[in-house]
Amino acid sequence: MSERGDGPSPLVRQVARVLATPAGSWFFLNIANPIDKRLIPLTNGYLSTAPGYPILVLEHTGARSGQKRRTPLAYVTDGDNLAVIGSAGGAPRHPAWVHNLRAHPRVKVFLRGRTGDYLSREAKGEERERLWRKATDLYPGYDTYKDRAAGREIPVVVLTPSS
């Protein structure tokens, strides 16, 4: 979303169009994500492989391994909170990071001007629907992923800054 809250900027809309193509999806999954999981924390969120697109890096703890993991994700803002979508591209199962957050809700977020510790929780009911709409305004591909998920409700995860 633009800072004025009037929807995605033209640059963000263009990145979303590229991301929606098979080649764009492949690039972001196989090239951009491994780069961003290092680049965003290194530059305190000032650089990513998707210029103008809201990408954060979520540092979470493995549910079973206890090891730190880093996952780049698109996000939307909701006041002081951030929201991320557990779509896994419409896969039949939730992404591993969702399971990790359920086991260990305390996370670190790397994001320009907002890097710090956060507490995660899954949105429910009206809050989930409202945040889902904000996310699909940013990236309409989430609706395609919802259709692909074959009945799996895609989690919407709220990240609240912890003091």
C-alpha contacts under 8 A as a table, 3 or more apart, distances in Angstrom:
res1	aa1	res2	aa2	distance
1	M	4	R	7.87
1	M	5	G	5.85
1	M	6	D	6.91
1	M	7	G	4.80
1	M	8	P	4.12
1	M	9	S	6.58
1	M	76	V	7.10
1	M	138	L	6.29
2	S	5	G	5.30
2	S	6	D	6.25
2	S	7	G	5.80
2	S	8	P	5.29
2	S	9	S	5.49
3	E	6	D	7.85
7	G	137	D	6.83
7	G	138	L	7.19
8	P	11	L	7.95
8	P	12	V	5.74
8	P	13	R	6.10
8	P	137	D	7.22
8	P	138	L	5.72
9	S	12	V	5.17
9	S	13	R	6.22
10	P	13	R	5.05
10	P	14	Q	6.21
11	L	14	Q	5.11
11	L	15	V	6.26
11	L	52	G	6.16
11	L	53	Y	7.50
12	V	15	V	5.11
12	V	16	A	6.13
12	V	52	G	5.84
12	V	53	Y	5.10
12	V	138	L	7.60
13	R	16	A	5.05
13	R	17	R	6.28
13	R	138	L	7.42
13	R	139	Y	7.81
14	Q	17	R	5.06
14	Q	18	V	6.39
15	V	18	V	5.13
15	V	19	L	6.08
15	V	50	A	7.05
15	V	53	Y	6.93
16	A	19	L	4.94
16	A	20	A	6.18
16	A	138	L	7.69
16	A	139	Y	5.83
16	A	140	P	7.90
17	R	20	A	5.23
17	R	21	T	6.95
18	V	21	T	5.57
18	V	23	A	7.95
18	V	24	G	5.12
18	V	25	S	7.78
19	L	22	P	7.71
19	L	23	A	7.83
19	L	24	G	4.39
19	L	25	S	5.07
19	L	28	F	7.12
20	A	24	G	6.34
20	A	25	S	6.24
20	A	141	G	6.31
21	T	24	G	4.99
21	T	25	S	6.04
22	P	25	S	5.16
22	P	26	W	6.14
23	A	26	W	5.10
23	A	27	F	6.12
24	G	27	F	5.06
24	G	28	F	6.18
25	S	28	F	5.25
25	S	29	L	6.09
26	W	29	L	5.27
26	W	30	N	5.81
26	W	31	I	7.72
27	F	30	N	5.40
27	F	31	I	5.16
27	F	32	A	6.22
28	F	31	I	5.66
28	F	32	A	4.51
28	F	33	N	5.85
29	L	32	A	6.26
29	L	33	N	5.54
29	L	34	P	7.90
30	N	33	N	6.42
30	N	34	P	6.93
31	I	34	P	5.96
31	I	35	I	6.53
32	A	35	I	5.17
32	A	36	D	5.86
32	A	49	T	5.74
32	A	50	A	7.92
33	N	36	D	5.03
33	N	37	K	6.03
33	N	71	T	7.60
33	N	72	P	6.01
34	P	37	K	5.47
34	P	38	R	7.04
35	I	38	R	5.61
35	I	39	L	5.86
35	I	49	T	7.41
36	D	39	L	4.72
36	D	40	I	5.40
36	D	48	S	5.66
36	D	49	T	6.43
36	D	57	V	7.53
36	D	72	P	6.37
37	K	40	I	6.22
37	K	41	P	7.02
37	K	57	V	6.06
37	K	70	R	5.97
37	K	71	T	6.15
37	K	72	P	5.68
38	R	41	P	5.82
38	R	42	L	6.12
39	L	42	L	5.07
39	L	43	T	6.09
39	L	45	G	7.82
39	L	47	L	6.61
39	L	48	S	6.30
40	I	43	T	5.34
40	I	44	N	5.82
40	I	45	G	4.48
40	I	46	Y	6.73
40	I	47	L	5.84
40	I	48	S	5.80
40	I	56	L	7.27
40	I	57	V	6.72
40	I	110	F	6.66
40	I	111	L	7.16
41	P	44	N	4.95
41	P	45	G	6.05
41	P	57	V	7.15
41	P	110	F	5.51
41	P	111	L	7.63
42	L	45	G	7.59
43	T	46	Y	5.39
43	T	47	L	6.07
44	N	47	L	7.89
44	N	110	F	6.38
44	N	111	L	6.28
44	N	112	R	5.66
44	N	113	G	7.62
44	N	115	T	7.05
45	G	48	S	7.21
45	G	56	L	7.23
45	G	110	F	6.09
45	G	111	L	4.42
45	G	112	R	3.99
45	G	113	G	7.47
45	G	115	T	7.84
46	Y	111	L	7.74
46	Y	112	R	5.54
47	L	51	P	7.36
48	S	51	P	6.13
48	S	55	I	7.51
50	A	53	Y	5.45
50	A	54	P	8.00
50	A	55	I	7.57
53	Y	74	A	7.64
54	P	74	A	5.59
54	P	75	Y	5.92
54	P	76	V	7.35
55	I	72	P	6.48
55	I	73	L	5.45
55	I	74	A	4.46
55	I	75	Y	6.16
55	I	111	L	7.54
56	L	72	P	5.58
56	L	73	L	5.50
56	L	74	A	6.37
56	L	75	Y	6.89
56	L	109	V	6.71
56	L	110	F	5.73
56	L	111	L	5.14
57	V	70	R	6.26
57	V	71	T	5.40
57	V	72	P	4.23
57	V	73	L	6.21
57	V	109	V	5.78
57	V	110	F	5.08
57	V	111	L	6.89
58	L	69	R	8.00
58	L	70	R	5.49
58	L	71	T	5.14
58	L	72	P	6.18
58	L	73	L	7.20
58	L	107	V	6.94
58	L	108	K	6.05
58	L	109	V	4.86
58	L	110	F	6.59
59	E	68	K	6.57
59	E	69	R	5.53
59	E	70	R	4.44
59	E	71	T	6.55
59	E	107	V	5.74
59	E	108	K	5.00
59	E	109	V	6.15
59	E	110	F	7.85
60	H	68	K	5.68
60	H	69	R	5.31
60	H	70	R	6.41
60	H	97	W	7.22
60	H	100	N	6.78
60	H	101	L	6.82
60	H	104	H	7.45
60	H	106	R	7.40
60	H	107	V	5.08
60	H	108	K	6.77
61	T	65	S	7.92
61	T	66	G	5.45
61	T	67	Q	5.49
61	T	68	K	4.63
61	T	69	R	5.99
61	T	100	N	6.09
61	T	101	L	7.47
61	T	104	H	6.27
61	T	107	V	7.54
62	G	65	S	5.14
62	G	66	G	4.66
62	G	67	Q	5.19
62	G	68	K	6.26
62	G	69	R	6.65
62	G	97	W	7.77
62	G	100	N	5.19
62	G	104	H	7.84
63	A	66	G	6.07
63	A	99	H	6.64
63	A	100	N	4.53
63	A	101	L	7.66
63	A	102	R	7.99
63	A	103	A	5.44
63	A	104	H	6.79
71	T	97	W	7.54
73	L	84	V	6.77
73	L	85	I	7.99
74	A	84	V	6.42
74	A	85	I	7.75
75	Y	82	L	6.41
75	Y	83	A	5.48
75	Y	84	V	4.84
75	Y	85	I	7.51
75	Y	135	A	7.35
76	V	82	L	5.75
76	V	83	A	5.32
76	V	84	V	6.81
76	V	131	L	7.92
76	V	134	K	6.87
76	V	135	A	6.16
76	V	138	L	7.71
77	T	80	D	7.14
77	T	81	N	5.96
77	T	82	L	4.56
77	T	83	A	6.25
78	D	81	N	5.02
78	D	82	L	5.78
78	D	83	A	7.14
78	D	131	L	7.94
79	G	82	L	7.79
80	D	160	T	7.03
80	D	161	P	7.25
81	N	158	V	6.62
81	N	159	L	5.56
81	N	160	T	4.81
81	N	161	P	6.76
82	L	158	V	5.77
82	L	159	L	5.03
82	L	160	T	6.72
83	A	131	L	7.10
83	A	156	V	6.65
83	A	157	V	5.46
83	A	158	V	4.49
83	A	159	L	6.00
84	V	156	V	5.90
84	V	157	V	5.27
84	V	158	V	6.66
84	V	159	L	7.91
85	I	132	W	7.97
85	I	135	A	7.66
85	I	154	I	7.11
85	I	155	P	6.01
85	I	156	V	4.76
85	I	157	V	6.24
86	G	94	H	6.35
86	G	95	P	6.19
86	G	98	V	6.51
86	G	154	I	5.73
86	G	155	P	5.02
86	G	156	V	6.25
86	G	157	V	7.38
87	S	90	G	5.40
87	S	91	A	7.21
87	S	94	H	6.93
87	S	95	P	7.19
87	S	142	Y	7.04
87	S	145	Y	6.41
87	S	146	K	7.44
87	S	154	I	5.49
87	S	155	P	7.14
88	A	91	A	5.44
88	A	93	R	7.66
88	A	94	H	6.40
88	A	95	P	5.36
88	A	145	Y	7.92
89	G	142	Y	7.79
89	G	145	Y	5.38
90	G	144	T	7.47
90	G	145	Y	3.90
90	G	146	K	5.90
90	G	147	D	7.24
90	G	148	R	4.81
90	G	149	A	4.42
91	A	94	H	7.18
91	A	145	Y	7.70
91	A	148	R	6.86
91	A	149	A	5.50
92	P	148	R	7.76
92	P	149	A	5.11
92	P	150	A	6.66
92	P	152	R	6.61
93	R	149	A	7.86
93	R	152	R	7.46
94	H	98	V	6.42
94	H	99	H	7.44
94	H	154	I	7.36
94	H	155	P	7.85
95	P	98	V	5.67
95	P	99	H	7.20
96	A	99	H	5.28
96	A	100	N	6.27
97	W	100	N	4.85
97	W	101	L	6.16
98	V	101	L	5.18
98	V	102	R	6.32
98	V	155	P	7.81
99	H	102	R	5.14
99	H	103	A	6.47
100	N	103	A	5.24
100	N	104	H	5.90
100	N	105	P	7.69
101	L	104	H	4.82
101	L	105	P	4.56
101	L	106	R	7.40
101	L	107	V	7.78
101	L	120	S	6.72
101	L	121	R	7.84
102	R	105	P	5.88
102	R	121	R	7.76
104	H	107	V	7.69
105	P	119	L	5.64
105	P	120	S	4.93
105	P	121	R	6.85
106	R	117	D	7.23
106	R	118	Y	6.00
106	R	119	L	4.72
106	R	120	S	6.33
107	V	117	D	5.83
107	V	118	Y	5.30
107	V	119	L	6.12
107	V	120	S	7.08
108	K	115	T	7.39
108	K	116	G	5.53
108	K	117	D	4.44
108	K	118	Y	5.79
109	V	114	R	7.61
109	V	115	T	5.36
109	V	116	G	5.53
109	V	117	D	6.31
109	V	118	Y	6.81
110	F	114	R	7.03
110	F	115	T	4.44
110	F	116	G	6.73
111	L	114	R	5.25
111	L	115	T	4.96
112	R	115	T	6.54
116	G	161	P	7.33
117	D	161	P	6.08
117	D	162	S	5.68
117	D	163	S	7.73
118	Y	159	L	5.75
118	Y	160	T	5.19
118	Y	161	P	4.28
118	Y	162	S	4.88
119	L	159	L	5.58
119	L	160	T	5.21
119	L	161	P	6.36
119	L	162	S	6.06
120	S	157	V	6.54
120	S	158	V	5.60
120	S	159	L	4.57
120	S	160	T	6.39
121	R	157	V	5.65
121	R	158	V	5.41
121	R	159	L	6.76
122	E	155	P	6.58
122	E	156	V	5.80
122	E	157	V	4.42
122	E	158	V	5.96
123	A	127	E	5.95
123	A	128	R	4.73
123	A	155	P	7.54
123	A	156	V	5.61
123	A	157	V	5.81
123	A	158	V	6.20
124	K	127	E	5.86
124	K	128	R	4.83
124	K	129	E	7.80
125	G	128	R	5.37
125	G	129	E	6.45
126	E	129	E	5.07
126	E	130	R	6.07
127	E	130	R	5.17
127	E	131	L	6.16
128	R	131	L	5.24
128	R	132	W	5.93
128	R	156	V	6.18
129	E	132	W	4.98
129	E	133	R	6.25
130	R	133	R	5.25
130	R	134	K	6.46
131	L	134	K	4.97
131	L	135	A	6.13
131	L	156	V	7.31
132	W	135	A	5.04
132	W	136	T	6.15
132	W	156	V	6.93
133	R	136	T	5.13
133	R	137	D	6.11
134	K	137	D	5.12
134	K	138	L	6.49
135	A	138	L	5.10
135	A	139	Y	6.07
135	A	140	P	7.72
135	A	142	Y	7.57
136	T	139	Y	4.73
136	T	140	P	4.45
136	T	141	G	7.02
136	T	142	Y	5.81
136	T	143	D	6.76
137	D	140	P	6.02
139	Y	142	Y	6.27
140	P	143	D	5.89
140	P	144	T	7.49
141	G	144	T	5.08
141	G	145	Y	6.34
142	Y	145	Y	4.89
142	Y	146	K	6.12
143	D	146	K	4.94
143	D	147	D	6.48
144	T	147	D	5.19
144	T	148	R	6.35
145	Y	148	R	4.95
145	Y	149	A	6.06
146	K	149	A	5.18
146	K	150	A	7.45
146	K	151	G	7.94
146	K	152	R	7.77
146	K	153	E	7.56
146	K	154	I	6.78
147	D	150	A	6.16
147	D	151	G	7.80
149	A	152	R	5.28
149	A	153	E	7.57
149	A	154	I	7.63
